[in-house]
Amino acid sequence: METFPPPPPAATLARVGVGISLHVVPAGTELWRIYFRGGSYPTTWHDFRAFGPVATARFDHHEPPPREQGRAILYAATVGPICFAEVFQISRVIDRTTGAPWLVSFHLTTDLHLLDLTGLWPTYAGGSQEINSGDRGIARQWSRAIYAAFPDIQGLQYRSKMYGSMPAVALYERARRALPVQPSFHAPLASPAIFDVLDETAAHMGYTLV
């Protein structure tokens, strides 16, 4: 039996339920993300990406084929270094300029209700912990099924496979109202003011900073 099969139908997941795997992120919690003002999908700090699904993204819940649609997603993390580990994982090079990357943090204005994928729920629902690190295409299928099965779930909490399994989040467009009007921290990666922090972060992870 394969350890990371596609999800069961949404109706089956709905019967499985969320149970104790409902994770409430309280209002006031600080989240971090890196976004790009240029490149293939230019955006702003608080925009949810409506184009998808993207092949390199793990939990895009967009319906294929890739296109602009009502579903949208925003990836974030509980601490800044997770963002660098995840965003630059393919090259392991923190590129401060290509695509005009910015680092931002913000404090949630309302509680968020997330499905916690870091515990036993994936196994109980018929999957496994490979949802956090296995085939991205299958993980996206799970995300679509979860989105359909649980209309009150605003996103997912999952393990960062690149930063010691620390928690990261994928927020559905249902979470938009939890974002503030203004961020708490906001700076381009090219800013000299944060160079030393980026240099230390890159060295800690074994990444290269350019």
PALUMTI-66087 format. One record per residue (C-alpha): x, y, z; residue in one letter. Coordinates in steps of 0.001 Angstrom, whole numbers, plus 500000, padded with zeros to 6 digits. Example, Ala and Ser with C-alpha at 12.3 -4.5 7.8 and 13.67 -1.06 7.14 Angstrom:
! residues 2
512300495500507800A
513670498940507140S
***
This chain:
! residues 210
500000500000500000M
501368503413499099E
501988505657502105T
500875508865500403F
497826508127498269P
495508510744496798P
492781511940499164P
489387510314499494P
486380512283498211P
485574515500500051A
482358513956501391A
484407511190503025T
486790513716504567L
483830515673505893A
482693512539507745R
486219512052509110V
486007515567510532G
488715517784511972V
488463516836515644G
491390517796517855I
493408518747514763S
491625522075514553L
494388524586515308H
493333528075516362V
495947530759515745V
494970533605518071P
494545537208517002A
497766539134517576G
500011536298516383T
502874537525514210E
503397535854510837L
506188536362508315W
506391535979504568R
508588536780501583I
506811538084498513Y
507992539289495112F
507109542618493541R
508444541412490179G
508885538109488351G
506177535730487169S
503616536505489886Y
504182540083491134P
502201540879494229T
501978543078497311T
502565542148500940W
498945541282501752H
497779539829498435D
496642536226498189F
497810534632494932R
494770533998492733A
496718532383489891F
497175528673490289G
497778525921490880P
501545526449490610V
503601523278490165A
506195524238492779T
503619525166495445A
502592522415497876R
499124523409499039F
497573525440496210D
493866524602496360H
493105526142492967H
491227524032490451E
493364523015487434P
494250524087484836P
496376526999486124P
494569530325485752R
493300533338487682E
490346532261489807Q
488377533019492930G
490477530700495042R
493662532313496342A
496463531413498736I
499133533028500894L
502079531136502403Y
503588532395505664A
505521531208508712A
505770531778512421T
509408532933512238V
511288534738509483G
514024532166508755P
511452529557507738I
510445531835504869C
514008531958503544F
514445528188503863A
511213527523501972E
511298530247499301V
514911529640498252F
515018525871498796Q
515599524846495172I
518769526865494591S
519718527287498278R
520750530795497255V
519090533776498936I
518918536158495993D
518318539665497338R
517367541284494019T
515879538969491357T
512128539424491293G
512357542229493872A
511796540115497005P
510534541771500197W
510310540498503767L
507207541383505740V
505668540558509104S
502150541270510304F
499963540607513325H
496644538823512817L
493570540880513606T
491279537871514205T
491686534228515173D
492471531803512369L
491050528278512192H
493543525972510518L
493691522236509951L
496853520937511636D
498730518573509320L
501674518116511703T
500022515447513851G
497934512315513303L
495139513810511192W
496709512970507803P
497130509315508850T
493615509148510305Y
492204510608507087A
493960508037504893G
497210509838504105G
500483510258505955S
503056512799507089Q
504346512807503524E
501726515480502938I
504371517813504399N
507274516640502274S
506148514200499579G
504752514667496087D
503471518233495724R
500830517286493186G
499213514852495611I
499506517405498420A
497598519891496254R
494884517282495726Q
494591516941499492W
494376520699499886S
491537520898497346R
489678518074499088A
490162519690502517I
488952523039501169Y
485782521406499828A
485167519240502898A
485587521922505574F
484120525306504587P
485041526825507957D
488753525950507676I
490761529022506680Q
494002527256505841G
496555524651506847L
499342524369509379Q
502143522140508095Y
505760521189508754R
508565523029506981S
510663520270505471K
513527522751505046M
513633524228508545Y
513567521474511137G
509846520714510746S
508919524034512356M
505355525192511619P
504406527111508507A
500952528048507256V
499090528094503975A
496153530492504204L
493127530227501940Y
491350533381500760E
488914532733503610R
491588534182505910A
491754537595504226R
489897539409506991R
492557538349509512A
495257540457507849L
495827543989509163P
495753547193507172V
499462547808507778Q
502360545377508316P
504596545379511390S
507865545053509469F
508421545636505773H
511702545833503869A
513249544756500555P
515852542021500850L
518186544377499010A
518093546843501916S
521506547339503546P
519700547636506889A
518926543912506984I
522045542585505247F
523685541331508443D
520533539472509487V
520252537842506059L
523924536919506101D
523532535244509490E
520372533446508403T
522022532126505222A
525064530905507136A
522875529172509718H
521082527187507026M
524077526557504758G
522584528753502043Y
524468531308499945T
523587535021500060L
523948537083496886V
***
